[in-house]
Every structure is written in C-alpha cells, then in structure tokens.
Amino acid sequence: MLSVQECKQYLRKGDFTDEQVEQLRDSLYQMADLFIKEYIKTKKAGKSPMNHAGDHLLPSFNQRTGRERL
C-alpha cells in the first residue's frame, strides 16, 4: 500500500490533508479490488463483457460517420 506521502506525489495539484489523501487512497484500493474480483469472476466463467461491448448500439447507427442512418 502506498504511503500518504507517496500518494501526495501523484496528486500534484491540490492541497489535500492527510485524512483526505487516506480516504482517496482507500477508495481507490476498494475500486481496484472490485474490478479485479469481477475480472477474475468473468475470466473463470469464460465470458468477457468486452466481447459484446458494441451490442447495445442501434443497428441504424453508422459507426464510421457517427451519424444515425435514416
């Protein structure tokens, strides 16, 4: 785990208190943990949500021009 001082180096701009940096750091670690657990779960299931990332797009949407086909 990064120390508060190491985290402050990454937060170049902003005058954060040590408590704020700790809260940010803890939140980021929690998010990273959730992402990793979800990735492992989908990997074990043999499914990748990224394989179907564009399935929700309208079929009438032209991806080349970014305009809706009429």
C-alpha positions as CSV (number, residue, x, y, z in Angstrom):
1,M,0.0,0.0,0.0
2,L,1.3,3.4,-0.9
3,S,2.1,5.8,2.0
4,V,0.3,9.1,2.3
5,Q,3.4,10.9,1.2
6,E,3.7,8.7,-1.9
7,C,0.0,9.4,-2.8
8,K,0.6,13.1,-2.4
9,Q,3.3,13.0,-5.0
10,Y,0.7,11.6,-7.5
11,L,-1.8,14.2,-6.5
12,R,0.4,17.0,-7.9
13,K,-2.3,19.7,-7.8
14,G,-4.4,20.3,-4.8
15,D,-3.9,20.9,-1.2
16,F,-5.2,17.7,0.4
17,T,-5.0,16.9,4.1
18,D,-3.5,13.6,5.2
19,E,-7.0,12.4,6.0
20,Q,-8.4,13.3,2.6
21,V,-5.5,11.5,0.9
22,E,-6.1,8.4,3.1
23,Q,-9.8,8.5,2.1
24,L,-8.9,8.8,-1.6
25,R,-6.3,6.0,-1.4
26,D,-8.7,3.7,0.5
27,S,-11.4,4.3,-2.1
28,L,-9.1,3.7,-5.0
29,Y,-7.9,0.4,-3.4
30,Q,-11.5,-0.7,-2.9
31,M,-12.4,0.1,-6.5
32,A,-9.3,-1.8,-7.8
33,D,-10.2,-4.8,-5.6
34,L,-13.8,-4.8,-7.0
35,F,-12.5,-4.6,-10.6
36,I,-10.0,-7.4,-10.1
37,K,-12.6,-9.7,-8.4
38,E,-15.1,-9.0,-11.3
39,Y,-12.4,-9.7,-13.9
40,I,-11.4,-13.0,-12.2
41,K,-15.1,-14.0,-12.0
42,T,-15.8,-13.3,-15.7
43,K,-12.5,-15.0,-16.7
44,K,-13.4,-18.1,-14.8
45,A,-16.9,-18.1,-16.4
46,G,-15.2,-17.9,-19.8
47,K,-17.1,-14.8,-20.6
48,S,-15.7,-11.4,-21.4
49,P,-18.1,-8.4,-21.3
50,M,-15.7,-6.6,-23.7
51,N,-16.5,-9.1,-26.5
52,H,-20.0,-7.7,-26.7
53,A,-19.3,-4.1,-25.9
54,G,-21.0,-2.8,-29.1
55,D,-24.1,-5.0,-29.0
56,H,-26.2,-2.3,-27.4
57,L,-25.6,0.2,-30.3
58,L,-28.5,0.9,-32.5
59,P,-28.3,-1.1,-35.8
60,S,-29.1,2.1,-37.7
61,F,-26.1,3.9,-36.2
62,N,-23.2,4.4,-38.7
63,Q,-20.0,3.9,-36.7
64,R,-17.8,5.3,-39.4
65,T,-19.5,8.7,-39.6
66,G,-21.0,8.8,-36.1
67,R,-24.4,9.7,-37.5
68,E,-27.7,7.9,-37.4
69,R,-28.8,6.3,-40.7
70,L,-32.2,7.2,-41.9
